[in-house]
Amino acid sequence: MPIRVRRFASALLASCVALTAFTAPQAQAAPSPQPLPAKDPFYTPPSPLPAGKPGDVIRSRPSVYTLDPFSRAPFGGVKAWQVLYLSESVGGKPIAVSGTVLVPQKAWTGKGQRPLVSYTVGTRGLGDACAPSYTLSQGIDYEGFFIADALTKGWAVTVTDMEGLGTPGQHTYEVGGSQGKAVLNMARAARRLPDAGVGTGPVGVWGYSQGGTSAGWAAELAPTYAPELDIKGVVAGGVPADLVKVAENLDGNLFIAFAFMAAVGYDTAYPELDLAKYLNDRGRQLLKKAQDICLVSFDGVSTLIDTAFTKFTDYTTTNPLTTPEWRAKLNANRLGSRAPKAPVFQPHAYLDQIIPFGQADTLQKEWCAKGANVTWRVYPGEHALGAVLSEPDAVIYLGDRFAGKPVRSTCAK
């Protein structure tokens, strides 16, 4: 068995053992089911929004974090809150964003204060029912075990829903400027939540796929946008750094539906793009169907199947990707223009069929050229396998940064 496979198997086994030990003594009765966000007044912000700073908590309530979709028994040894907090749109407008704060009940016994990981989720869809604050409370979140792995290390974890997931309005899917701010303001909100007791300890950021975009943008924005956060390390994996390149790759691809969702997200963030004027009848039907879709659902799967291997021109009278207006906004949200101050671990799957390898390789080279400390690591297989294979290394990387261990950049190689 190759060394890397043995390392992964050992780490995965250790994680499973740790999860069992962490949760077994805490079995409880199932909590009352939470209504869907669209029917839950908690997610509707006051109008007008209260005056305050980005990261201020508008409201909060105790919640449940569970990995059990059947009984919804709470994950043992962790306190959970759902929060509504102030953030900003890509253009700097104050907005309300929902999210989750998770804190282990056991006292932190490591060096200094308890670390905080601002976890950034991958693609869910565009509907409010996809909001992580909801799916994590129902045991139906596909990244729940990654989050649990961080909690077993004793780290506090925050998970933002990002703009428009859960809260009213459309999700600004893959608009990096908005997503990065939501991640940083989520960490601020956890610190300002009195009951959580998070403190001002070291911070890590971790995400893959769409979460990789969010993590990358948080890393680039943090030095000027949130300098008070002591960010020790960032994991930005499977990163869609250049959405023009990503969209060109998805045109005619099995997963072209992701590009359609990004088009809706950009049209929401930048109404002047006016997506509707580019659509034919088939495109308008798809837009109506996709606006409230979650990928992990019957409608989501059927949309992936129905659109597979089609092209943008099947849904448009003019392909918006060819227009200077759309390219300008996509390029404005392209990663690589600024060097992250914190060290970055950037994993990517070599055969990634959704997020092309080349544009991620370009990102790490651009960050390196600007003086960033980047650990670039390539994994075998496709997009989803890259997330699984890189997860143990991501946890080790963050743990080493919290412990103050030095990291040697791969930039010089």
C-alpha positions, 0 to 999 in steps of 0.5 A, a space after each residue: 500500500 502506498 505511503 500516502 494511502 496508508 496515511 489517509 487510511 490511518 487518519 480516517 480511522 483515527 477520525 472515526 474513533 475520535 468521533 465515536 468517543 466524542 459522541 457516544 456518551 451524549 445520546 439524547 432525545 430528538 429535538 423538535 423539528 426546525 421549520 424550513 428557513 423560508 417559513 422560519 421568522 428567525 431568518 427574516 432580518 429587521 427592516 431597516 437593519 440595525 446600525 452596527 459594524 460588520 460581524 455584529 449579532 442581530 439575533 441568536 438562538 440555541 440550536 442543534 448540531 447533529 450527524 443523525 438525520 433520523 433521530 436528530 440526536 445532538 452531537 455530543 459535547 458541543 453547544 450550538 447556536 444559530 445567528 443572524 449577523 451583519 455583513 456586507 455585499 460585494 459592493 459594500 452594502 450592509 446585509 444580514 447573513 445567517 450562520 452557525 456557531 459551534 463550541 465544544 463544552 470541554 475546556 480547551 487544554 492546548 496552548 493559549 486560547 481555544 482556536 476558532 475555525 471559520 468553515 466555508 461550505 461547498 456548493 449547496 444550491 440556490 434555495 434557502 433550504 440548502 442553508 448550512 444552518 438548517 442542514 446542520 441542524 437536521 443531520 443532512 449536511 454532506 460536510 458534517 463529518 469534516 466539521 465534526 473532525 475539527 470539533 474533536 480537536 477542541 476547536 470552535 467552528 463557525 459556518 456561514 450561510 453566505 448571502 441569500 442562503 436562508 435569509 430572503 433574497 437570492 444567493 449570490 453564488 460564487 461572488 467571491 467578494 461577498 463570500 469572503 466577507 461573510 466568512 470573516 464576519 462570521 468569525 467576528 460574530 462568534 466572538 461577539 456572541 456572549 454565551 459562546 465564550 469564543 474569546 480572541 484566540 487564533 483563527 483558521 479558515 477552511 473550505 473546498 470547492 465553493 468553500 475554497 473560493 470563500 476561503 481564498 477571498 477571506 485570505 486575501 481580504 483579511 489583512 485590510 478588512 479584518 486585521 484584528 482576526 489572528 488568522 494562523 492558516 487557511 485551507 482553500 481547496 478545489 478553488 474556482 479561482 477564475 470563473 471565466 476559465 471555470 465556465 468555459 470548462 463547464 460549457 458542454 460538461 456533465 456539470 454545466 448546471 453549476 455555471 447556470 447557478 453562478 450566472 444567477 448568483 452574479 445577476 443577483 449581486 450585479 442587477 445591471 447584468 440583466 441575465 434575463 435579456 440573454 435567455 431564450 424560452 428554454 433558458 427562462 424555464 431553467 431560470 425559474 426552476 433553478 432559483 430555489 433548487 438544492 443539489 442534494 434533492 430530487 429536483 437538484 439531481 434531475 436538473 443536473 441530469 436534464 442539463 448534462 452536456 448541454 451548452 450555454 447557447 442552448 439557453 441563450 440568444 447571446 452567450 453572456 460570457 462573450 460580453 465585456 459586462 459579464 467578463 468584467 464582473 467575473 474578473 473582478 471576483 477573480 482570486 490572485 490579485 493580492 497575497 494572503 498574509 496567512 499561510 495557505 494550504 491549497 489542495 487540488 485534484 489533478 483530474 478535477 472535472 468541475 474545477 479545472 486544474 490549470 486555473 488553480 495551478 495559476 492561482 498558487 503561482 500568482 500568490 507565490 509570485 506576490 510573496 505568499 506562503 503557499 503549500 500546493 498539493 496535488 491529489 489523484 482523482 476527481 473533484 469529490 475525491 480530492 475533498 476526501 483525500 485532502 481532508 486529513 491533511 487539512 486538519 493536520 495543517 491547521 493544527 500545526 498552525 495553531 500549535 505555532 509550528 513553522 511551515 515551509 512553502 512549496 513556492 520555491 520548488 
